[in-house]
């Protein structure tokens, strides 16, 4: 199971970058987004242990902030901007799931 989580992360990052290089259409982007969301959830479920939650959430926040800024730099070009947007789509669901689980665990322990 650990290998599935590791390979899901690598695949998610690679797909976010590769999909950024492909021509974008609305219908096509719909499937790309759902693929990245599902891979992000798989990564969160299979890879993140409770003791890693805080570090993971800090990393997700950093990735989202940096890719958000970089995706708005016009000189990088549309493909690279789209790759950054795809990266946000990949890591956001993982961050949400880990954050919800962390809040649940904190509330339950009181």
C-alpha positions as CSV (number, residue, x, y, z in Angstrom):
1,X,0.0,0.0,0.0
2,X,2.9,2.4,0.8
3,X,4.2,2.0,-2.8
4,X,0.7,2.8,-4.2
5,X,0.7,6.1,-2.2
6,X,4.2,7.0,-3.3
7,X,3.6,6.3,-6.9
8,X,0.3,8.2,-6.8
9,X,2.2,11.2,-5.6
10,X,4.8,10.9,-8.4
11,X,2.1,10.3,-11.0
12,X,0.0,13.2,-9.7
13,X,2.9,15.7,-10.0
14,X,3.9,14.4,-13.4
15,X,0.3,14.5,-14.7
16,X,-0.1,18.1,-13.4
17,X,3.0,19.1,-15.4
18,X,2.2,17.1,-18.5
19,X,-1.4,18.2,-18.6
20,X,-0.3,21.8,-18.4
21,X,1.6,21.3,-21.7
22,X,-1.5,20.0,-23.5
23,X,-4.0,22.3,-25.3
24,X,-6.8,23.1,-22.9
25,X,-10.5,22.7,-23.6
26,X,-13.3,22.9,-21.0
27,X,-14.4,19.2,-21.3
28,X,-10.8,18.0,-21.3
29,X,-9.9,20.0,-18.2
30,X,-12.9,18.6,-16.4
31,X,-11.4,15.1,-16.6
32,X,-7.9,16.3,-15.8
33,X,-9.2,18.0,-12.7
34,X,-11.1,14.9,-11.5
35,X,-8.1,12.7,-12.1
36,X,-5.8,15.0,-10.1
37,X,-8.4,15.3,-7.3
38,X,-8.7,11.5,-7.0
39,X,-4.9,11.0,-7.0
40,X,-4.6,13.7,-4.4
41,X,-7.1,11.9,-2.1
42,X,-5.3,8.6,-2.7
43,X,-2.0,10.3,-1.6
44,X,-3.6,11.7,1.5
45,X,-5.2,8.4,2.5
46,X,-2.2,6.1,1.8
47,X,0.8,8.3,2.6
48,X,0.1,10.6,5.5
49,X,0.3,9.3,9.0
50,X,-1.1,11.2,11.9
51,X,2.3,12.3,13.2
52,X,3.0,13.8,9.7
53,X,-0.2,15.8,9.4
54,X,1.1,19.2,10.5
55,X,4.2,19.0,8.3
56,X,2.1,17.9,5.4
57,X,-0.4,20.8,5.9
58,X,2.4,23.3,6.0
59,X,3.9,21.9,2.8
60,X,0.4,22.0,1.1
61,X,0.0,25.7,2.2
62,X,3.4,26.5,0.8
63,X,2.8,24.7,-2.5
64,X,-0.6,26.4,-3.0
65,X,0.7,29.9,-2.2
66,X,3.8,29.6,-4.4
67,X,1.9,28.0,-7.4
68,X,-0.8,30.6,-7.0
69,X,1.6,33.4,-7.4
70,X,3.6,31.7,-10.2
71,X,0.4,30.8,-12.1
72,X,-0.3,34.6,-12.4
73,X,3.0,35.5,-14.0
74,X,2.2,36.1,-17.7
75,X,5.8,35.8,-18.9
76,X,5.9,32.1,-17.9
77,X,3.4,31.3,-20.6
78,X,0.1,29.5,-20.6
79,X,1.4,25.9,-20.4
80,X,3.5,26.6,-17.3
81,X,0.7,28.6,-15.7
82,X,-1.7,25.7,-16.3
83,X,0.8,23.3,-14.8
84,X,0.8,25.4,-11.6
85,X,-3.0,25.5,-11.6
86,X,-3.1,21.7,-12.0
87,X,-0.6,21.3,-9.1
88,X,-3.0,23.2,-6.9
89,X,-5.9,21.0,-8.0
90,X,-3.7,17.9,-7.1
91,X,-2.6,19.0,-3.6
92,X,-5.7,20.8,-2.4
93,X,-7.9,17.8,-1.8
94,X,-5.1,16.0,0.0
95,X,-4.7,19.0,2.2
96,X,-8.4,19.2,2.9
97,X,-8.7,15.6,3.8
98,X,-5.7,15.7,6.1
99,X,-6.9,18.9,7.7
100,X,-10.4,17.5,8.3
101,X,-9.0,14.3,9.8
102,X,-6.7,16.4,12.1
103,X,-9.6,18.5,13.3
104,X,-11.7,15.3,13.8
105,X,-8.9,13.7,15.9
106,X,-8.4,16.9,17.9
107,X,-12.1,17.2,18.7
108,X,-12.5,13.6,19.5
109,X,-9.6,13.6,22.0
110,X,-11.1,16.2,24.3
